[in-house]
């Protein structure tokens, strides 16, 4: 039986409520993992759909940021598994890089790169980059091999449900407004605070504000309506909870005005009324957001 999918046809990037999305020129969707197993035929699983599955299952706002090329010049999601490896899903403008590194994060074991076509008949299509992909120390110059390895890579991520955490595992998210430190990943950020500030009046997992809430007893920067929702949010909250007081305070400061997106509106809205977005993930071209805040 082939892989089954859950459509995300109503998913929108914050600030673009009327703009349908696609990914690699296909409907935005994620794997239905209810019966997803080693025996599942994954011949119909695209690399882009696997990436969307991992990010959405970890935190929907992470997927929004991955798709939001207007607001975030770069996006880096990592999972570090102590004693094993570091897994990375990254985007710089319209270039996608996925793969695994050694535990230190200094050397790629597998680096697969795709360029998203920004215009023309191929607009939105993920095109394997045969100049920037590697398997160990070997350059990958065959586009079909890059596509095959990409599908295998995301299949493994989804089978192992890499959106969950565990002992010796830590997820992190970094974004940049514009080119910053070329050797760094950008600003470390809680994905919940990308498009909205901290709000302790509602559950950090489901946004419900009608039930009694319990705050995180360690850092106080999350609130939950149930133990289950606290557990579900732990893969996201874990890195934030373990930050130092000063680092976490700085993160809260720069997200206080409508989330990180409101920190510097000159970077996230159009320079003039009617300026068009270059985001290839919109099904049809859109104007840039003129103003966005919660």
Wavefront OBJ file of the C-alpha trace (Angstrom):
o trace
v 0.000 0.000 0.000
v 1.312 3.452 -0.904
v 1.901 6.278 1.545
v -1.277 8.069 2.602
v -1.329 11.819 3.100
v -3.232 14.463 5.043
v -3.881 17.605 2.973
v -3.035 20.976 4.504
v -5.165 22.868 1.999
v -6.313 25.430 4.561
v -2.820 26.113 5.959
v -1.695 29.701 5.476
v 1.421 31.711 6.285
v 0.492 34.239 9.005
v -0.299 37.561 7.349
v -1.523 35.888 4.141
v -4.973 34.502 5.048
v -6.148 34.278 1.438
v -3.012 32.823 -0.162
v -3.077 29.046 -0.821
v 0.274 27.288 -0.653
v 2.013 24.528 -2.521
v 5.365 22.837 -2.055
v 7.476 21.567 -4.938
v 4.514 22.440 -7.183
v 2.312 19.911 -5.390
v -0.508 20.406 -2.874
v 0.786 21.086 0.626
v 0.346 17.870 2.607
v 1.912 15.686 5.272
v 2.193 11.942 5.806
v -0.712 10.222 7.523
v 1.467 8.254 9.924
v -1.308 6.145 11.452
v -0.284 3.133 9.352
v 3.105 4.368 8.157
v 5.719 1.644 8.681
v 8.765 -0.045 7.183
v 6.378 -2.016 4.953
v 4.729 1.088 3.478
v 5.391 1.687 -0.203
v 6.966 5.155 -0.267
v 7.418 5.448 -4.030
v 4.834 8.269 -3.965
v 6.595 10.154 -1.126
v 8.306 13.355 -2.265
v 11.225 14.862 -0.378
v 9.310 18.127 0.116
v 6.338 16.308 1.665
v 8.633 14.501 4.100
v 10.188 17.809 5.166
v 6.743 19.366 5.614
v 5.719 16.381 7.757
v 8.686 16.671 10.121
v 8.343 20.432 10.589
v 4.546 20.454 10.946
v 4.523 17.550 13.394
v 7.229 19.261 15.471
v 5.517 22.656 15.402
v 3.215 24.157 12.723
v 4.865 27.570 13.095
v 8.148 25.980 12.032
v 6.575 24.942 8.740
v 5.119 28.441 8.292
v 8.590 29.947 8.755
v 10.154 27.448 6.363
v 7.643 28.560 3.718
v 7.824 32.275 4.591
v 10.691 33.532 2.451
v 9.516 37.144 2.812
v 10.026 37.290 6.571
v 12.944 34.909 7.075
v 16.016 35.084 4.851
v 17.214 31.846 6.400
v 15.685 29.029 8.419
v 17.541 26.229 10.219
v 15.929 23.368 12.141
v 18.260 20.940 13.867
v 18.048 17.821 15.949
v 21.225 16.959 17.827
v 21.485 13.380 19.055
v 24.348 13.223 21.538
v 26.878 10.561 20.665
v 25.423 10.078 17.202
v 24.698 12.866 14.752
v 23.087 16.191 13.991
v 20.155 16.329 11.563
v 19.441 19.559 9.720
v 16.695 21.031 7.568
v 17.735 24.431 6.286
v 16.721 27.122 3.839
v 18.638 30.197 2.680
v 16.374 32.323 0.475
v 15.220 29.775 -2.148
v 17.888 27.146 -1.529
v 17.035 24.094 0.585
v 19.720 22.013 2.309
v 18.932 18.831 4.222
v 21.054 16.056 5.631
v 23.085 14.879 8.571
v 26.346 16.018 10.141
v 28.694 14.557 12.710
v 27.761 15.186 16.333
v 29.807 18.410 16.464
v 27.957 19.795 13.468
v 31.250 20.554 11.721
v 31.254 17.955 8.949
v 28.444 16.824 6.683
v 27.832 13.088 6.372
v 25.085 13.716 3.832
v 24.259 17.098 2.292
v 21.447 17.323 -0.243
v 20.671 20.689 -1.792
v 17.722 21.842 -3.863
v 17.078 25.200 -5.516
v 13.476 26.403 -5.683
v 12.672 27.899 -9.082
v 11.390 31.428 -8.525
v 9.803 32.176 -11.886
v 8.665 30.736 -15.175
v 6.878 27.457 -15.813
v 8.912 25.717 -13.085
v 8.126 28.330 -10.409
v 8.055 26.542 -7.043
v 9.752 23.373 -8.247
v 12.595 21.866 -6.172
v 15.525 21.341 -8.521
v 18.412 19.133 -7.272
v 21.642 21.130 -7.039
v 24.422 19.000 -8.468
v 27.097 21.485 -7.418
v 26.268 21.669 -3.697
v 25.351 18.094 -2.720
v 27.663 15.535 -1.122
v 27.717 12.035 0.351
v 30.620 12.038 2.763
v 33.530 13.462 0.791
v 32.023 12.492 -2.559
v 30.301 15.091 -4.723
v 26.836 14.135 -5.925
v 26.550 15.167 -9.568
v 23.533 13.073 -10.596
v 20.193 14.843 -10.049
v 18.309 11.542 -9.934
v 20.619 10.239 -7.204
v 20.047 13.411 -5.150
v 16.283 12.955 -5.482
v 16.549 9.278 -4.496
v 18.699 10.050 -1.450
v 16.325 12.883 -0.477
v 13.340 10.532 -0.469
v 15.281 7.955 1.545
v 16.410 10.609 4.035
v 12.896 11.929 4.747
v 11.460 8.410 4.857
v 13.907 7.597 7.654
v 13.084 10.823 9.523
v 9.364 10.073 9.383
v 9.681 6.395 10.300
v 11.732 7.393 13.358
v 9.354 10.310 14.100
v 12.197 12.751 14.516
v 9.773 15.452 15.647
v 9.742 13.821 19.085
v 12.509 14.265 21.627
v 14.112 11.875 24.068
v 17.161 11.316 26.193
v 20.231 13.013 24.703
v 18.127 14.663 21.985
v 17.619 18.390 21.461
v 15.742 20.316 18.782
v 16.620 23.903 17.926
v 15.313 26.501 15.498
v 17.202 29.491 14.104
v 16.060 32.217 11.712
v 17.571 35.296 10.093
v 15.947 38.443 8.738
v 18.870 39.092 6.408
v 22.433 37.787 5.965
v 24.144 37.889 9.349
v 27.052 35.716 10.471
v 27.849 33.541 7.443
v 29.226 30.871 9.780
v 26.231 30.920 12.111
v 22.614 29.782 11.875
v 20.926 33.023 12.968
v 18.749 33.880 15.949
v 17.776 30.988 18.216
v 14.009 31.142 18.608
v 10.961 29.434 20.062
v 8.778 28.823 16.975
v 5.666 29.759 18.996
v 7.075 33.297 19.242
v 7.857 33.862 15.572
v 4.441 35.286 14.752
v 3.024 36.025 18.206
v 4.394 37.085 21.608
v 4.320 34.921 24.703
v 0.738 34.623 25.983
v 0.371 32.775 29.271
v -3.414 33.163 29.225
v -3.792 30.270 26.792
v -2.316 26.811 26.336
v 1.020 26.838 24.520
v -0.002 23.705 22.624
v -3.637 24.240 21.633
v -4.233 27.981 22.331
v -7.276 27.110 24.485
v -7.931 29.855 27.047
v -11.059 28.330 28.596
v -9.409 25.801 30.909
v -7.260 26.162 34.041
v -3.603 26.367 33.103
v -0.389 25.280 34.730
v 2.830 27.141 33.911
v 6.168 25.483 33.374
v 7.599 25.322 36.878
v 11.181 25.751 35.710
v 11.114 28.759 33.368
v 7.542 30.077 33.518
v 7.436 30.752 29.748
v 4.807 28.183 28.802
v 1.357 27.270 30.064
v -0.610 24.090 29.522
v -4.202 22.959 29.891
v -3.185 19.330 30.491
v -0.241 17.085 31.150
v -0.658 15.609 27.669
v -0.253 19.016 26.027
v 2.809 19.736 28.131
v 4.295 16.437 26.933
v 3.451 17.198 23.293
v 5.126 20.611 23.526
v 8.267 19.348 25.249
v 10.223 18.756 22.003
v 9.784 22.499 21.312
v 9.977 23.877 24.832
v 12.938 21.766 25.957
v 15.631 23.968 24.373
v 13.969 27.179 25.610
v 13.527 25.833 29.117
v 17.218 24.954 29.327
v 18.437 28.376 28.210
v 20.089 30.727 30.667
v 17.918 33.451 32.177
v 19.631 36.202 30.166
v 19.286 34.392 26.832
v 15.637 33.585 27.427
v 14.965 37.144 28.552
v 16.498 38.530 25.360
v 14.335 36.179 23.317
v 11.221 37.416 25.103
v 12.257 41.048 24.624
v 12.653 40.851 20.858
v 9.359 38.974 20.430
v 7.223 41.170 22.682
v 5.771 43.282 19.846
v 3.733 40.813 17.830
v 6.347 38.081 17.822
v 9.799 38.155 16.234
v 8.221 39.234 12.957
v 7.311 42.545 14.610
v 10.815 43.267 15.880
v 11.823 45.089 12.699
v 8.946 45.623 10.286
v 11.280 47.107 7.669
v 12.498 43.548 7.112
v 9.140 41.779 7.035
v 6.755 44.049 5.119
v 6.884 45.646 1.691
v 8.945 48.779 1.107
v 6.032 50.323 -0.743
v 2.320 49.674 -1.169
v 1.669 46.890 -3.632
v 5.207 45.449 -3.642
v 5.046 41.862 -4.892
v 6.352 38.921 -2.911
v 8.979 36.689 -4.490
v 7.843 33.705 -2.416
v 7.568 30.725 -4.814
v 5.484 28.741 -2.315
v 2.347 30.752 -3.063
v 0.160 29.033 -5.630
v -0.392 32.419 -7.264
v 1.803 35.536 -6.832
v 0.910 37.737 -3.856
v 1.642 41.235 -2.638
v 4.011 41.398 0.314
v 2.392 41.750 3.725
v 1.934 45.464 4.395
v 1.568 45.047 8.116
v 1.180 42.087 10.366
v 0.816 41.785 14.122
v -1.257 39.718 16.518
l 1 2 3 4 5 6 7 8 9 10 11 12 13 14 15 16 17 18 19 20 21 22 23 24 25 26 27 28 29 30 31 32 33 34 35 36 37 38 39 40 41 42 43 44 45 46 47 48 49 50 51 52 53 54 55 56 57 58 59 60 61 62 63 64 65 66 67 68 69 70 71 72 73 74 75 76 77 78 79 80 81 82 83 84 85 86 87 88 89 90 91 92 93 94 95 96 97 98 99 100 101 102 103 104 105 106 107 108 109 110 111 112 113 114 115 116 117 118 119 120 121 122 123 124 125 126 127 128 129 130 131 132 133 134 135 136 137 138 139 140 141 142 143 144 145 146 147 148 149 150 151 152 153 154 155 156 157 158 159 160 161 162 163 164 165 166 167 168 169 170 171 172 173 174 175 176 177 178 179 180 181 182 183 184 185 186 187 188 189 190 191 192 193 194 195 196 197 198 199 200 201 202 203 204 205 206 207 208 209 210 211 212 213 214 215 216 217 218 219 220 221 222 223 224 225 226 227 228 229 230 231 232 233 234 235 236 237 238 239 240 241 242 243 244 245 246 247 248 249 250 251 252 253 254 255 256 257 258 259 260 261 262 263 264 265 266 267 268 269 270 271 272 273 274 275 276 277 278 279 280 281 282 283 284 285 286 287 288 289 290 291 292 293 294
